[in-house]
Amino acid sequence: MYLKNKRVLVLGLGVSGLSTVKALHKLGANIVVSDSKTKEELKDFFDNTKDIYVEKHLNTNDIPLEDIDLIVKSPGIPPTAPILLKAQLRNIEITTDIELAYRISPTDRIITITGTNGKTTTTALIGEIFKKANYNTYVAGNIGVGILWNMVNAEKEDVFVIEASSFQLENTVYFKPRVSLITNITPDHLNWHGSLDNYISAKKKVFKNQDKSDYTVLNYDDKTLREMEEEVNSNIIWFSVNHKLDSGVYIDGDYVVIKDGETIIKVLSHKDLKIILENALGSIAVGWAMDIDIEIIAKVLSEFKGLEHRIEYVETIDEMSFYNDSKGTNPDSTIKAIEALNSPIILIAGGYDKGSEFDELILSFNGKIKDLILLGATKERIKETALNHGFNKIHLVENMKEAVELAYNLGEEKDNILLSPACASWDMYSNFEERGQDFKDAVYGLKED
């Protein structure tokens, strides 16, 4: 894509914005930047771009568009933002960093992971598999590392493992990964997309441009994904935790296996995994699609312990194990965390009220949840839902320290104590990371008492 001397407006100066500005400068573009924050609030950004001239429009919505050739927006800016509506009237192209990265990419070794839950862990795991296989591998996208600066410096043989949100995919046009993976789909971000259909349509864009030279990895256990089969033009690889497949990756007895025609390949025992099975099986399918040695895949899977705040093992105290899944910000994510751990479980849940329903969460307990400890803005709503479904071992607390101490006092040997809130954190914390750290601090505090 030819950008030399083009005027490009970068909307939003977070992690992706910084990467985008640095890449555009190397490509010779004339850069205009805008953010709702002040220059003082954006000190880190401007410290990192002090040698790059940019035209600034900060803390204002009055941005002249007369000479703008292209807009690269932060993924989180909704399509209804006034500046974007104004740009559409002028027929100015609006894109996001992953679309632009694809257009300038020197490599076709692009693997893209999306889905409602599990995509960050799966992205990190796939990245480790390719690194172990001695590929120069970039792990980027929604995982928190801007992709464009890496792409503009990449070589033909490099591998990109990209976590893509529905926000990023919404504005893709030509984006075409070699392998796409959708972990699962449940309702999320509906206020941004406007409807569940729009949200699903954005996710489908990950495979929209793929063809028979490409692979699409899909979760067979997800009905919404099974119904997409006729829309996929690439080679589908299914994976399943619950079904034995005619072809694909699934569980057979104690083993994760790959069935390829009449051949069944044992990868490793699922008992050796320390992460959610869905994430592991999807990663195996991607490695298989890209001809990674099975022994390398198995070794990485057996050693991979997951990511911080995502069913993260914290500590064992008096033979009770504590797990931090603060990233469980919706009911479906918490359901998957419950499925991943052995019973009995003491669950700590509750938080900011996003309007989610909790019936499916309570119904997923299936005898695995021993006690339910609730805090935050949703605690009364979750309590009412639990009582309506006949679960009454419920305890209400005011803060995380109280929740952890109560869980410890209720617990017995071999219990798993799980923080998985099923809610966002914004009622009590700035973000889920802060909430998870508070949980871990409270657990470590038990050892000091």
Secondary structure, 3 states (H helix, E strand, C coil): CCCCCCEEEEECCCHHHHHHHHHHHHCCCEEEEEECCCCCCCHHHHHHCCCCCCEEEECCCCCCCCCCCEEEECCCCCCCCHHHHHHHHCCCEEECHHHHHHHHCCCCCEEEEECCCCHHHHHHHHHHHHHHCCCCEEEEECCCECCHHHHHCCCCCCEEEEECCHHHHHCCCCCCCCEEEECCCCCCCHHHHCCHHHHHHHHHCCCCCCCCCCEEEEECCCHHHHCCHHHCCCEEEEEECCCCCCCEEEEECCEEEEEECCEEEEEEEHHHCCCCHHHHHHHHHHHHHCCCCHHHHHHHHHHCCCCCCCCEEEEEECCEEEEECCCCCCHHHHHHHHHHCCCCEEEEECCECCCCCCHHHHHCCCCCEEEEEECCCCHHHHHHHHHHCCCCCEEECCCHHHHHHHHHHHCCCCCEEEECCCCECCCCCCCHHHHHHHHHHHHHHHHHC
